[in-house]
Amino acid sequence: MQKLGFNNFSEMLNGRLAMIGFISALLTEALTGKGVLHFLGLF
C-alpha cells in the first residue's frame, strides 16, 4: 500500500498526467484552431 503525501510514485504519476493534459491541450488547439479557454467559455 502506498503512503499518502509526497512520494516518488505520486510525483511521477502527477507529472505524467500533467504531460498528457498539456499535450492534449496543444493538440486540441492545433486541430481546431481554438484554445482550451474558448471551449470552456472563458475567452
N, C-alpha and C positions, 0 to 999 in steps of 0.2 A: 504494500500500500504506500502511495506517495504521501509525503508530508506536505502540509499546507504552507503557503508563503513562497518566498523566493528560493527556488532551487533550480538546478540545471534543466530538469525536464520541463518545468513550467515556462522557463525563459526561452528555451528552444521552441516549444510549441507556440508561444506568443509571437516570437519572431517569424516563424513560418506562416502563421495565419496573417500577420501584418503584410508580409511579402505577397501572399496570394491576393489580399484585398487591394493592395497598391497596383499590382499588375492588372487585376480586374478593372479597376478604375481607369487605367491607361487604355486598355483595350476597348472599354465602353466608349470613351471619348474618341478614340481613333476610328472606330467603326460607325459611330452615329454622328460625329461632329458636334455633339453636345456633352457638356460636362456632367458630372455626378450631381452637382448642386442644382442643375437645371431639372434633372429627374426628380429631385426632392422638392422642387418648387421654391427653392430659396434664392434663386438668381434669375 
